[in-house]
Amino acid sequence: MLLIYCAILPIAVKEILSVSETARFLNKHPDTIRRWIDKKILPARKISAGGTGVFVLLKYDVLEFAVSTVLKHQAREKKVMQQSSSVQKKLL
């Protein structure tokens, strides 16, 4: 069993990001990432390391968050553009 765990661990570690790695990827401050974790905006797991523990994030979750944020932003922009063209038509 230990042999299987040792074989899987390097693969699994490649799929895990620290708060600072996530911050660099999303171009945000690590405190922002921690705040999003606390508010349950960004899913994370707390592991017992370093006395108080540290948060780790799955790459999949971070990528899903990034894509959904971009899509929400695009939808918001589209809605604003539609509203502004509607207002322009009324003014004409």
C-alpha positions as CSV (number, residue, x, y, z in Angstrom):
1,M,0.0,0.0,0.0
2,L,2.8,2.4,0.9
3,L,4.4,1.7,-2.5
4,I,1.2,2.8,-4.3
5,Y,1.0,5.9,-2.1
6,C,4.6,6.9,-2.9
7,A,3.9,6.4,-6.6
8,I,0.8,8.5,-6.6
9,L,2.1,11.3,-4.4
10,P,4.4,13.1,-7.0
11,I,1.5,13.1,-9.5
12,A,-0.9,14.5,-6.9
13,V,1.5,17.2,-5.8
14,K,1.7,18.5,-9.3
15,E,-2.1,19.1,-9.1
16,I,-1.8,21.2,-5.8
17,L,-1.1,24.9,-5.5
18,S,-0.1,26.9,-2.5
19,V,-1.8,30.2,-1.8
20,S,1.3,32.1,-3.2
21,E,1.3,30.0,-6.4
22,T,-2.4,30.6,-6.8
23,A,-1.9,34.4,-6.3
24,R,0.9,34.5,-8.9
25,F,-1.3,32.5,-11.4
26,L,-4.4,34.8,-10.8
27,N,-2.2,37.9,-10.6
28,K,-3.6,38.8,-7.2
29,H,-2.1,39.4,-3.7
30,P,-1.9,36.3,-1.5
31,D,-4.1,38.1,1.1
32,T,-6.8,38.3,-1.6
33,I,-6.6,34.6,-2.2
34,R,-6.9,33.9,1.6
35,R,-9.9,36.3,1.8
36,W,-11.6,34.4,-1.1
37,I,-10.9,31.1,0.7
38,D,-12.4,32.4,4.0
39,K,-15.5,33.7,2.1
40,K,-15.8,30.3,0.3
41,I,-15.4,32.0,-3.1
42,L,-12.4,29.9,-3.9
43,P,-12.4,26.2,-2.7
44,A,-9.3,25.1,-0.7
45,R,-8.2,22.5,1.8
46,K,-6.3,23.1,5.0
47,I,-3.5,20.7,5.7
48,S,-1.7,20.4,9.0
49,A,1.7,21.7,8.3
50,G,3.8,24.3,10.1
51,G,1.9,24.2,13.4
52,T,-1.2,26.2,12.4
53,G,-1.7,24.6,9.0
54,V,-1.7,25.9,5.4
55,F,-4.2,26.1,2.7
56,V,-3.7,24.2,-0.6
57,L,-5.8,24.5,-3.7
58,L,-6.4,22.1,-6.5
59,K,-5.3,23.3,-10.0
60,Y,-8.6,22.2,-11.4
61,D,-10.5,24.4,-8.9
62,V,-8.3,27.4,-9.6
63,L,-8.7,27.0,-13.4
64,E,-12.5,26.6,-13.0
65,F,-12.6,29.8,-10.9
66,A,-10.5,31.7,-13.5
67,V,-12.6,30.6,-16.4
68,S,-15.9,31.3,-14.6
69,T,-14.7,34.7,-13.6
70,V,-13.8,35.6,-17.2
71,L,-17.2,34.3,-18.5
72,K,-19.1,36.3,-15.8
73,H,-17.1,39.4,-16.7
74,Q,-17.9,38.9,-20.5
75,A,-21.6,38.4,-19.7
76,R,-21.6,41.6,-17.6
77,E,-19.9,43.6,-20.4
78,K,-22.4,42.3,-23.0
79,K,-25.3,43.3,-20.8
80,V,-23.9,46.8,-20.3
81,M,-23.3,47.2,-24.0
82,Q,-27.0,46.2,-24.7
83,Q,-28.3,48.6,-22.1
84,S,-26.2,51.5,-23.5
85,S,-27.3,50.8,-27.1
86,S,-30.9,50.8,-25.8
87,V,-30.4,54.1,-24.1
88,Q,-28.9,55.5,-27.3
89,K,-31.8,54.4,-29.4
90,K,-34.2,56.1,-27.0
91,L,-32.3,59.4,-27.2
92,L,-32.4,59.3,-31.0
